[in-house]
Amino acid sequence: MRIVILLLVVLLNLSCAIKREVVDMPIIFNAERENLTLEYLSERYGLEQEKPTIDPRMVVLHWTVIPTLEKSFQAFKNPSLPNWRPEIATASGLNVSAHFLVDQDGTIYQLMPETVMARHVIGLNHCAIGVENVGGTKDTKLTPAQLKSNIWLVRYLKSKYDIDYVIGHYEYTLFEGTDLWLEKNDNYRTVKTDPGEKFMKKVRRATKSLNLKPLPTSK
């Protein structure tokens, strides 16, 4: 049984080493979005910048809880937050987004440059690259193809940047009190479950050779 598991891990690593095409599918990043992003950096993190750039230190994996690529993209496309997100609207009018969106068939779409801030994780947007996965509902579960693409993306991003951590969105509060945590409002938190513990265990198992840092221990 152990040999079978080892063989599966090796095969998964080999499949993830295959070069994957990243398709450009940019969201709207106009003057409005740039200004809202600069305001977010200033008001949430106390960072005064001329450009909304980031120094990537981590990758955060998500699911959209939206069943299709088209509807997931539409949720991120516009600069300002839609009316159906009142739970986070008080923090900023900037719409949520991510740097990458992975479809159910494993196709990777790049929505914005990796070194520009996207709003996808409280307290850590200033240093985090976001990867969204289409689905995550009871009827539209994340797929093996998405898992392979996420593993490939983690390896690809680690090769380009000094990535220390790869986390699931549900793990973000573990960074409170660390040097990376910059959120100024102690009451601004949301409870997350994406992209699921099983998904993250498989990603970590397949990227163990990258020697990423362990997660901070909970308080």
Protein Blocks (a to p, Z undefined) as FASTA:
>chain_A
ZZmmmmmmmmmmmmmmpccddddddddddfklmmmmmmmmmmmnopacfbfcdcdfbdcd
ddekiabfklmmmmmmpmbdcfklmmlmmmoccdcddfbdcdfkopacdfbdfkbccdfb
ghilmmpccdddeejifklccdfklmmmmmmmmmmmmmmmccfbdcdfklmmmmgoiakl
mcfblklccddfbebjklmmmmmmmmmmnopacddddZZ
